[in-house]
Amino acid sequence: MNTVVELRPWIEGYVRAWNSNDPDDISALFTDDAVYYTEPYSEPWRGREEIVANWLDRKDEPGEATFEWHPVSVTEDVGVIQGVTTYPDKTYSNLWVIRFVPDGRCREFTEWWMRHDAR
């Protein structure tokens, strides 16, 4: 994985899973032993089964949020993106670090998110 073109399908798959909450869509993104940090220094979700279960415990409703993003850095096995997630009543800035295996699945995902001030 070394170009934005190759990063885009994974991000599109993530957004599809976010909107479908389909366990197969979620599972397809991650390796069996992947780790998912919902915050940089939190205890991660470990393994595909735990990732799917915890994702579904915290799921958004389909179409509830929009997500816009752009790449910050893309190397052979790491993608860093900056995004904005917008809900009807709140907005978040996001920074994602996605570590990939050669087949394009994620082996480690870390997200930073910051809520925009309500004004």
Buried (B, 14 or more C-beta within 10 A) or exposed (E): BEEEEBBEEBBEBBBBBBBEBEBEBBBBBBBEEBBBBBEEEEEBBEBBEBBBEBBEEEBEEEEEBEBEBEBEEBEEBBBBBBBBBBEEEEBBEBBBBBBBBEEBBBBBBBBBEEEEEEE
